[in-house]
């Protein structure tokens, strides 16, 4: 059974925990309507993705 040989330092512990912190989502602008949209997702307001319409949005 693996047992730690030495006490984990505070810096090493905090460095490991820092990788799990929360990041705000990176929003980009839609090329058609210039609204904020998540990358790799079709725009919910106009329905365009990569320059072509993939969703039909009823106004």
Gaussian input, Z-matrix of N, CA and C with variables (Angstrom, degrees):
# hf/3-21g

backbone

0 1
 N
 C     1     B1
 C     2     B2     1     A1
 N     3     B3     2     A2     1     D1
 C     4     B4     3     A3     2     D2
 C     5     B5     4     A4     3     D3
 N     6     B6     5     A5     4     D4
 C     7     B7     6     A6     5     D5
 C     8     B8     7     A7     6     D6
 N     9     B9     8     A8     7     D7
 C    10    B10     9     A9     8     D8
 C    11    B11    10    A10     9     D9
 N    12    B12    11    A11    10    D10
 C    13    B13    12    A12    11    D11
 C    14    B14    13    A13    12    D12
 N    15    B15    14    A14    13    D13
 C    16    B16    15    A15    14    D14
 C    17    B17    16    A16    15    D15
 N    18    B18    17    A17    16    D16
 C    19    B19    18    A18    17    D17
 C    20    B20    19    A19    18    D18
 N    21    B21    20    A20    19    D19
 C    22    B22    21    A21    20    D20
 C    23    B23    22    A22    21    D21
 N    24    B24    23    A23    22    D22
 C    25    B25    24    A24    23    D23
 C    26    B26    25    A25    24    D24
 N    27    B27    26    A26    25    D25
 C    28    B28    27    A27    26    D26
 C    29    B29    28    A28    27    D27
 N    30    B30    29    A29    28    D28
 C    31    B31    30    A30    29    D29
 C    32    B32    31    A31    30    D30
 N    33    B33    32    A32    31    D31
 C    34    B34    33    A33    32    D32
 C    35    B35    34    A34    33    D33
 N    36    B36    35    A35    34    D34
 C    37    B37    36    A36    35    D35
 C    38    B38    37    A37    36    D36
 N    39    B39    38    A38    37    D37
 C    40    B40    39    A39    38    D38
 C    41    B41    40    A40    39    D39
 N    42    B42    41    A41    40    D40
 C    43    B43    42    A42    41    D41
 C    44    B44    43    A43    42    D42
 N    45    B45    44    A44    43    D43
 C    46    B46    45    A45    44    D44
 C    47    B47    46    A46    45    D45
 N    48    B48    47    A47    46    D46
 C    49    B49    48    A48    47    D47
 C    50    B50    49    A49    48    D48
 N    51    B51    50    A50    49    D49
 C    52    B52    51    A51    50    D50
 C    53    B53    52    A52    51    D51
 N    54    B54    53    A53    52    D52
 C    55    B55    54    A54    53    D53
 C    56    B56    55    A55    54    D54
 N    57    B57    56    A56    55    D55
 C    58    B58    57    A57    56    D56
 C    59    B59    58    A58    57    D57
 N    60    B60    59    A59    58    D58
 C    61    B61    60    A60    59    D59
 C    62    B62    61    A61    60    D60
 N    63    B63    62    A62    61    D61
 C    64    B64    63    A63    62    D62
 C    65    B65    64    A64    63    D63
 N    66    B66    65    A65    64    D64
 C    67    B67    66    A66    65    D65
 C    68    B68    67    A67    66    D66
 N    69    B69    68    A68    67    D67
 C    70    B70    69    A69    68    D68
 C    71    B71    70    A70    69    D69
 N    72    B72    71    A71    70    D70
 C    73    B73    72    A72    71    D71
 C    74    B74    73    A73    72    D72
 N    75    B75    74    A74    73    D73
 C    76    B76    75    A75    74    D74
 C    77    B77    76    A76    75    D75
 N    78    B78    77    A77    76    D76
 C    79    B79    78    A78    77    D77
 C    80    B80    79    A79    78    D78
 N    81    B81    80    A80    79    D79
 C    82    B82    81    A81    80    D80
 C    83    B83    82    A82    81    D81
 N    84    B84    83    A83    82    D82
 C    85    B85    84    A84    83    D83
 C    86    B86    85    A85    84    D84
 N    87    B87    86    A86    85    D85
 C    88    B88    87    A87    86    D86
 C    89    B89    88    A88    87    D87
 N    90    B90    89    A89    88    D88
 C    91    B91    90    A90    89    D89
 C    92    B92    91    A91    90    D90
 N    93    B93    92    A92    91    D91
 C    94    B94    93    A93    92    D92
 C    95    B95    94    A94    93    D93
 N    96    B96    95    A95    94    D94
 C    97    B97    96    A96    95    D95
 C    98    B98    97    A97    96    D96
 N    99    B99    98    A98    97    D97
 C   100   B100    99    A99    98    D98
 C   101   B101   100   A100    99    D99
 N   102   B102   101   A101   100   D100
 C   103   B103   102   A102   101   D101
 C   104   B104   103   A103   102   D102
 N   105   B105   104   A104   103   D103
 C   106   B106   105   A105   104   D104
 C   107   B107   106   A106   105   D105
 N   108   B108   107   A107   106   D106
 C   109   B109   108   A108   107   D107
 C   110   B110   109   A109   108   D108
 N   111   B111   110   A110   109   D109
 C   112   B112   111   A111   110   D110
 C   113   B113   112   A112   111   D111
 N   114   B114   113   A113   112   D112
 C   115   B115   114   A114   113   D113
 C   116   B116   115   A115   114   D114
 N   117   B117   116   A116   115   D115
 C   118   B118   117   A117   116   D116
 C   119   B119   118   A118   117   D117
 N   120   B120   119   A119   118   D118
 C   121   B121   120   A120   119   D119
 C   122   B122   121   A121   120   D120
 N   123   B123   122   A122   121   D121
 C   124   B124   123   A123   122   D122
 C   125   B125   124   A124   123   D123
 N   126   B126   125   A125   124   D124
 C   127   B127   126   A126   125   D125
 C   128   B128   127   A127   126   D126
 N   129   B129   128   A128   127   D127
 C   130   B130   129   A129   128   D128
 C   131   B131   130   A130   129   D129
 N   132   B132   131   A131   130   D130
 C   133   B133   132   A132   131   D131
 C   134   B134   133   A133   132   D132
 N   135   B135   134   A134   133   D133
 C   136   B136   135   A135   134   D134
 C   137   B137   136   A136   135   D135
 N   138   B138   137   A137   136   D136
 C   139   B139   138   A138   137   D137
 C   140   B140   139   A139   138   D138
 N   141   B141   140   A140   139   D139
 C   142   B142   141   A141   140   D140
 C   143   B143   142   A142   141   D141
 N   144   B144   143   A143   142   D142
 C   145   B145   144   A144   143   D143
 C   146   B146   145   A145   144   D144
 N   147   B147   146   A146   145   D145
 C   148   B148   147   A147   146   D146
 C   149   B149   148   A148   147   D147
 N   150   B150   149   A149   148   D148
 C   151   B151   150   A150   149   D149
 C   152   B152   151   A151   150   D150
 N   153   B153   152   A152   151   D151
 C   154   B154   153   A153   152   D152
 C   155   B155   154   A154   153   D153
 N   156   B156   155   A155   154   D154
 C   157   B157   156   A156   155   D155
 C   158   B158   157   A157   156   D156
 N   159   B159   158   A158   157   D157
 C   160   B160   159   A159   158   D158
 C   161   B161   160   A160   159   D159
 N   162   B162   161   A161   160   D160
 C   163   B163   162   A162   161   D161
 C   164   B164   163   A163   162   D162
 N   165   B165   164   A164   163   D163
 C   166   B166   165   A165   164   D164
 C   167   B167   166   A166   165   D165
 N   168   B168   167   A167   166   D166
 C   169   B169   168   A168   167   D167
 C   170   B170   169   A169   168   D168
 N   171   B171   170   A170   169   D169
 C   172   B172   171   A171   170   D170
 C   173   B173   172   A172   171   D171
 N   174   B174   173   A173   172   D172
 C   175   B175   174   A174   173   D173
 C   176   B176   175   A175   174   D174

   B1=1.4448
   B2=1.5283
   B3=1.3354
   B4=1.4484
   B5=1.5124
   B6=1.3142
   B7=1.4542
   B8=1.5203
   B9=1.3434
   B10=1.4589
   B11=1.5203
   B12=1.3271
   B13=1.4575
   B14=1.5284
   B15=1.3523
   B16=1.4596
   B17=1.5271
   B18=1.3274
   B19=1.4600
   B20=1.5296
   B21=1.3283
   B22=1.4538
   B23=1.5206
   B24=1.3333
   B25=1.4588
   B26=1.5288
   B27=1.3316
   B28=1.4687
   B29=1.5224
   B30=1.3316
   B31=1.4560
   B32=1.5271
   B33=1.3176
   B34=1.4600
   B35=1.5281
   B36=1.3266
   B37=1.4612
   B38=1.5202
   B39=1.3431
   B40=1.4669
   B41=1.5205
   B42=1.3391
   B43=1.4589
   B44=1.5219
   B45=1.3202
   B46=1.4578
   B47=1.5284
   B48=1.3188
   B49=1.4622
   B50=1.5201
   B51=1.3216
   B52=1.4615
   B53=1.5236
   B54=1.3240
   B55=1.4591
   B56=1.5163
   B57=1.3277
   B58=1.4625
   B59=1.5167
   B60=1.3207
   B61=1.4616
   B62=1.5306
   B63=1.3284
   B64=1.4589
   B65=1.5216
   B66=1.3263
   B67=1.4530
   B68=1.5214
   B69=1.3118
   B70=1.4596
   B71=1.5256
   B72=1.3422
   B73=1.4659
   B74=1.5228
   B75=1.3417
   B76=1.4544
   B77=1.5210
   B78=1.3208
   B79=1.4557
   B80=1.5211
   B81=1.3375
   B82=1.4518
   B83=1.5294
   B84=1.3066
   B85=1.4629
   B86=1.5203
   B87=1.3271
   B88=1.4654
   B89=1.5271
   B90=1.3309
   B91=1.4633
   B92=1.5205
   B93=1.3283
   B94=1.4632
   B95=1.5266
   B96=1.3326
   B97=1.4704
   B98=1.5175
   B99=1.3051
   B100=1.4676
   B101=1.5287
   B102=1.3227
   B103=1.4603
   B104=1.5306
   B105=1.3099
   B106=1.4630
   B107=1.5216
   B108=1.3382
   B109=1.4582
   B110=1.5268
   B111=1.3259
   B112=1.4499
   B113=1.5295
   B114=1.3312
   B115=1.4649
   B116=1.5236
   B117=1.3071
   B118=1.4653
   B119=1.5224
   B120=1.3243
   B121=1.4634
   B122=1.5161
   B123=1.3281
   B124=1.4555
   B125=1.5202
   B126=1.3188
   B127=1.4648
   B128=1.5322
   B129=1.3360
   B130=1.4621
   B131=1.5260
   B132=1.3532
   B133=1.4569
   B134=1.5268
   B135=1.3416
   B136=1.4693
   B137=1.5254
   B138=1.3379
   B139=1.4554
   B140=1.5103
   B141=1.3261
   B142=1.4545
   B143=1.5278
   B144=1.3360
   B145=1.4556
   B146=1.5136
   B147=1.3265
   B148=1.4684
   B149=1.5257
   B150=1.3275
   B151=1.4473
   B152=1.5130
   B153=1.3067
   B154=1.4646
   B155=1.5172
   B156=1.3318
   B157=1.4467
   B158=1.5401
   B159=1.3208
   B160=1.4501
   B161=1.5289
   B162=1.3355
   B163=1.4515
   B164=1.5267
   B165=1.3104
   B166=1.4661
   B167=1.5265
   B168=1.3226
   B169=1.4578
   B170=1.5235
   B171=1.3171
   B172=1.4721
   B173=1.5093
   B174=1.3177
   B175=1.4657
   B176=1.5104
   A1=108.61
   A2=116.46
   A3=120.13
   A4=112.29
   A5=116.41
   A6=122.49
   A7=107.52
   A8=119.27
   A9=120.50
   A10=111.63
   A11=116.25
   A12=119.99
   A13=110.91
   A14=116.34
   A15=120.28
   A16=109.77
   A17=115.55
   A18=121.75
   A19=108.73
   A20=116.76
   A21=121.26
   A22=109.04
   A23=116.78
   A24=120.33
   A25=110.22
   A26=115.17
   A27=120.45
   A28=111.38
   A29=116.52
   A30=120.29
   A31=111.38
   A32=116.55
   A33=120.02
   A34=111.03
   A35=116.62
   A36=121.45
   A37=111.02
   A38=116.79
   A39=120.70
   A40=111.83
   A41=117.51
   A42=120.72
   A43=110.72
   A44=116.29
   A45=120.67
   A46=111.08
   A47=117.15
   A48=120.65
   A49=112.49
   A50=118.03
   A51=121.77
   A52=111.36
   A53=118.17
   A54=120.99
   A55=111.58
   A56=118.13
   A57=121.54
   A58=112.93
   A59=117.64
   A60=119.46
   A61=110.54
   A62=115.34
   A63=121.89
   A64=110.02
   A65=117.16
   A66=122.68
   A67=108.62
   A68=116.14
   A69=120.38
   A70=108.60
   A71=118.53
   A72=119.93
   A73=111.00
   A74=115.57
   A75=121.62
   A76=108.86
   A77=116.90
   A78=121.87
   A79=109.61
   A80=115.42
   A81=121.08
   A82=108.01
   A83=116.93
   A84=122.21
   A85=110.57
   A86=116.29
   A87=122.03
   A88=108.20
   A89=116.77
   A90=120.95
   A91=111.81
   A92=118.66
   A93=122.27
   A94=112.38
   A95=116.45
   A96=119.83
   A97=112.73
   A98=118.45
   A99=126.41
   A100=113.59
   A101=117.03
   A102=120.32
   A103=108.57
   A104=116.39
   A105=120.90
   A106=109.47
   A107=115.97
   A108=120.84
   A109=108.53
   A110=116.97
   A111=121.31
   A112=110.03
   A113=118.77
   A114=120.01
   A115=111.76
   A116=117.04
   A117=126.40
   A118=112.40
   A119=117.64
   A120=122.59
   A121=107.54
   A122=116.94
   A123=120.88
   A124=109.97
   A125=116.15
   A126=121.85
   A127=109.21
   A128=118.32
   A129=119.51
   A130=113.83
   A131=117.94
   A132=118.77
   A133=113.16
   A134=118.13
   A135=119.42
   A136=113.16
   A137=119.42
   A138=122.14
   A139=114.80
   A140=118.79
   A141=121.44
   A142=110.56
   A143=115.57
   A144=122.82
   A145=108.06
   A146=116.15
   A147=123.62
   A148=112.19
   A149=117.17
   A150=121.70
   A151=116.45
   A152=119.24
   A153=120.33
   A154=109.62
   A155=115.47
   A156=120.36
   A157=110.47
   A158=115.57
   A159=120.66
   A160=111.74
   A161=117.57
   A162=121.55
   A163=109.43
   A164=116.27
   A165=119.44
   A166=107.40
   A167=114.84
   A168=122.13
   A169=108.32
   A170=115.71
   A171=120.26
   A172=109.42
   A173=117.28
   A174=121.17
   A175=112.32
   D1=132.81
   D2=-178.39
   D3=-74.70
   D4=125.01
   D5=179.49
   D6=-123.83
   D7=134.62
   D8=178.69
   D9=-62.21
   D10=134.78
   D11=179.72
   D12=-81.96
   D13=-32.80
   D14=-178.99
   D15=-130.83
   D16=162.28
   D17=177.37
   D18=-70.32
   D19=137.04
   D20=176.91
   D21=-72.57
   D22=127.65
   D23=-177.84
   D24=-71.32
   D25=160.67
   D26=-179.51
   D27=-63.77
   D28=-38.42
   D29=-179.12
   D30=-66.59
   D31=-43.68
   D32=179.58
   D33=-65.12
   D34=-38.59
   D35=178.81
   D36=-65.93
   D37=-44.58
   D38=-179.11
   D39=-70.35
   D40=-33.32
   D41=177.21
   D42=-65.25
   D43=-39.95
   D44=178.83
   D45=-67.67
   D46=-39.74
   D47=-179.37
   D48=-74.32
   D49=-22.80
   D50=-178.39
   D51=-67.40
   D52=-23.69
   D53=-179.92
   D54=-71.07
   D55=-19.16
   D56=-177.24
   D57=-99.11
   D58=12.30
   D59=-178.00
   D60=-72.53
   D61=160.50
   D62=-177.54
   D63=-80.27
   D64=136.35
   D65=174.96
   D66=-116.64
   D67=139.88
   D68=175.71
   D69=-70.12
   D70=144.53
   D71=179.73
   D72=-65.88
   D73=139.66
   D74=-179.72
   D75=-85.84
   D76=109.62
   D77=-178.31
   D78=-93.54
   D79=144.39
   D80=174.53
   D81=-120.70
   D82=172.90
   D83=-178.25
   D84=-97.63
   D85=139.59
   D86=176.19
   D87=-72.06
   D88=138.09
   D89=-179.04
   D90=-71.59
   D91=-26.76
   D92=-177.25
   D93=-85.99
   D94=-54.39
   D95=-173.60
   D96=-110.86
   D97=-2.20
   D98=179.15
   D99=54.11
   D100=35.83
   D101=172.80
   D102=-94.95
   D103=160.14
   D104=-178.78
   D105=-72.74
   D106=132.21
   D107=-176.85
   D108=-146.31
   D109=147.01
   D110=176.08
   D111=-69.82
   D112=144.38
   D113=178.78
   D114=-67.62
   D115=150.50
   D116=179.80
   D117=64.90
   D118=22.90
   D119=178.89
   D120=-134.11
   D121=139.53
   D122=178.59
   D123=-64.20
   D124=146.52
   D125=-178.18
   D126=-67.32
   D127=124.98
   D128=-178.60
   D129=-73.01
   D130=-18.24
   D131=-177.26
   D132=-90.19
   D133=-33.56
   D134=-179.54
   D135=-117.64
   D136=-19.02
   D137=176.64
   D138=86.60
   D139=11.28
   D140=-178.64
   D141=-93.16
   D142=147.02
   D143=174.51
   D144=-146.49
   D145=122.83
   D146=-178.78
   D147=54.85
   D148=41.82
   D149=174.71
   D150=82.19
   D151=2.70
   D152=177.42
   D153=-134.43
   D154=152.64
   D155=-176.45
   D156=-81.90
   D157=124.13
   D158=-178.85
   D159=-116.95
   D160=-15.92
   D161=177.54
   D162=-125.52
   D163=143.70
   D164=174.42
   D165=-97.70
   D166=118.03
   D167=-178.08
   D168=-105.46
   D169=125.93
   D170=177.40
   D171=-95.46
   D172=124.44
   D173=-176.26
   D174=-81.15

